[in-house]
Amino acid sequence: MVGGGPRRVFEMMPTEKSSPVRQLKRYGGCRLYDPERQAYLAPQDLERLIRQGVRFSVREVVTGQDVTHEVVPPDLQ
C-alpha cells in the first residue's frame, strides 16, 4: 500500500468544533497546492494557515506519502 502508515495532521490550536482537515498536495519536492482554493501556496500562505489554526495534512503527489512534518517550519511546530 502506497503511503501506508499513520496519517499526520498538523493542528496549531485545538478548537471546540472539529473542523475538516484541509488536504494539501506537494508537487516537485517543494510546491504546495491547495485544491480547496485551487491555488499554489507560498511559504507566507502556509504560515498564515498555521497561525489561523487551520488543520491540514500534506501529501506528496507522486508517492502519496504524508510529508506534513517536512513542510511545517520548526519555529511553528
QUIHUHU-V109833 format. One record per pair of residues at least 12 apart in sequence whose ideal C-beta (glycine too) atoms are under 6 Angstrom apart, sorted by the first residue. I is the first residue (numbers start at 1). J is the second residue. If there is no record, write none. Layout:
i: [I:I]
j: [J:J]
This chain:
i: [2:3:3:7:8:8:9:9:9:10:10:10:11:12:12:13:19:21:21:22:22:22:23:24:24:25:25:26:26:26:27:50:58]
j: [64:64:65:66:66:68:21:55:57:56:68:72:55:50:53:53:55:55:57:36:54:56:57:56:58:59:61:58:60:67:61:76:71]
